[in-house]
């Protein structure tokens, strides 16, 4: 059971890091500041910064709202993007 839990944790961390990278990339392409996105999301800038650094999980509702704010499809924020 410990091995399975370890694999789940690794997968969750990898996904959170991928989302963080994609969110930051989409925000910078949109020419928005962290403050602007955080306000539109209804959270403090420091919480939003933690999302972009992969230090805070994002809810499904936040992900959908963020995709709307950044004018991208939600899957763009989740899937690995080409270099």
Secondary structure, DSSP 4 states (H G I P E B T S, - for coil): -HHHHHHHHHHHHHHHHHHHHHHHHHHHHTT--HHHHHHHHTS-HHHHHHHHTTSS---HHHHHHHHHHHTS-HHHHHS----
